[in-house]
Every structure is written in C-alpha cells, then in structure tokens.
Amino acid sequence: MKAMVMTAAGKPEVMQLQDVAEPTIEQPNQILVRLKAAGVNPIDTKIRTRGTFYPEQMPAILGCDGAGIVQAVGSQVRQFKPGDEVYFCAGGLGKQGTGNYAELTVVPEHLVAPKPQSLSFAEASAAPLVLITAWEALFDRGRLSAGQKVLIHAGAGGVGHVAIQLAKIKGAEVCTTVGSPDKARLVRQLGADEPILY
C-alpha cells in the first residue's frame, strides 16, 4: 500500500510517499480501516519537526485522526462490520503499526466511532482530536454544567470553536477571546455570548 512515511525529523520534505506492507489485524479487538481522509493536527507537525515518541522505530507513519470504511474486524469486535463508515483518533506518534497517513490502518475498536452521516469523510477526519481536547477541558477537568459561565481562549481557533459549541449545548454562558472583529462575528455565530477582543 502507499503511505506518507516520515524518514527523519525535519521540514515537510522528510515526508516521503512510499510503498509499505499492508497492516494486518493482530488482536481480536482491532479493526482494519481503509482511509478516505486523514486529519492534520499541530501535534503531527510538531512530531514531524522534532521527532517521534519512538525514535528507535523510524521510519514512521504519522497521523492520529482519520475517517474511512471498515475492511475487516477482529474476532471480538461487536460494534462494527465491513462496510461501516467510521472515524477515530489513534496512534500516529511514531509507534510501528500505527498512523493513518496511509491507505489502510489498524485501530482498536474502543477508539472508533460511527461517522456521522451529516459529515463528509474529510470533515469527520478533522474532528476527533479537537473534540476530545475540548470535551476533556470543559467536562472532564472543568466539570462544566448548565448555567455556569465559561471563558474560552482563542474562540475562533481549532479547539476553541468546538469548545464554544459544546459549552452552549451544555447550557453554559460563553465568553471567548478573539483577535479581530471578523472572529468576533464568527464566534457569535457559533453561540458565544460575549466575544472579548484582546
């Protein structure tokens, strides 16, 4: 299969299109996914620039966020079957056998979710890490509940624009920092109650 392989730490040129062996299901809880789209996050560019978490396992396939179609499932997978459209956040930190800048990847079932029908594969592949980050900050750590007020920095940014929407769904009052009148208009459209032009 084809994959974008990181050959060393450095500029974008260290990413090379190569033929690599297709991944295979090795654990009963794994799913083989044919990628339709892969998200690019700041963590991906930082790893590419600075090096992976597993330097002894180079070369590496990066990419945490992905969306695609299930090709095969392990014997203990119960929620998915071949043909299902899915999205996920998994791997991509340089460990062998992970990463989704490739045609195929293997992902544990508990990290996979059905792709919302209202989203394209590209849209779904851009969502997981951003959603996880916003959710953990607001609800797991911040314990945000209905009726509370929350300040979200960089409301027009990748995580911020999602955090605004999650907070509003929860019933919170949202104040958010932005850097321009255009961004203030955008965050109001997303539900922010009070944009703060820093």
Secondary structure, 3 states (H helix, E strand, C coil): CEEEEECCCCCHHHEEEEECCCCCCCCCCEEEEEEEEECCCHHHHHHHHHCCCCHHHCCEEECCEEEEEEEEECCCCCCCCCCCEEEEECCCECCCCCCCCECEEEEEHHHEEECCCCCCHHHHHCCHHHHHHHHHHHHHHCCCCCCCEEEECCCCCHHHHHHHHHHHHHCCEEEEEECCHHHHHHHHHHCCCEEEEC
